[in-house]
Amino acid sequence: MCLGIPGRVIELLDGYGNQLALVDVAGVQRKINIGLLDEGPLEPGTWVLIHMGFALERVDSAGADRAMDGLELMGRPRDPDGDAG
């Protein structure tokens, strides 16, 4: 698993070569490039790990929790006011 910020896909965005998704990152909605994911179509509700605006890896909810735990160990707060991205 890479070091990244977990986010949950809300919806896929039309256009942009089908490479953008709206993702919830700690309560904040962000446009994320999903073009690097190679495991077939992405669906709303899928968890991804994000680095520099790119989804790099799909994870399950346990993987998302582990990633957030790792960020907290480095001093990054879990709450949405902590600027999670």
N, C-alpha and C positions, 0 to 999 in steps of 0.2 A: 504494500500500500504506500502511496506517495503522501507527502505532507501537503495537505490542502484543507480548505475550508469546506465543510459539508453544506450542501444545499439540496432542496427538494424541488423538482421540476413542477411548475404550475401549468405551463402550457408551451407548446411549440409555436414559434412566431412565423407567420407567412413571409415569403420572400427571403432575401439574404441567402439564397442558395440552400434553403432548409437547414441552415447551420446555427440558428439562434433559438434559444429558449428563454422564457421568463422563469426565473428560479427564485425561490424563497430562501434567503440566507439569513438566519437568525432574526426572522421577522421583517426583513427588508427585501423588496423585490428588485432583482437585478437581471439585466440581459446578459446571458452567458453564451459563449461560442461552444457548440457541441460537436463541431466538425472533427475533432480528434478521437471521438468515441467510435470504435469499430465493431461493436457487438449488435448490430441491427438497430431497428427503430427504437426511439426513446419515447416513453409514455409519461403522462402526468402522474406524479406520485413517486417517480423514480428518484432515488438519492444518488448524488454525484459528488465527487471531490473536485474542488475548483482551485486553480492556481493562476493568477494573473489574468482572470477573465475567461479562462478556458476550462471546460470540464475535461478532466484527465482520466477519470476512472469512475465506474459505477460501483456503488456499495449498497449494502442493505442497511436497515436502520441501526443495527448493532455496530456496523462499520462507521456510520456517521457519528454515533455516540463516542466511539473510540477516538475518532479524529478530533472531535470537540474536546474530549478529555485531554488529549495531547496538547491542544492549543491552550487549554486552561493551565496545564503544567508550566507552559512557557509564559504565563502571565496574561494571556488574552482572556477577557471576561466572556462568559457565555450569554449574558443578557443582551437584548437587541440594541441597547444604547451604547454598547461597547464597540461599534463600528466594525462589524464582522467581515470586512472585505476590503 
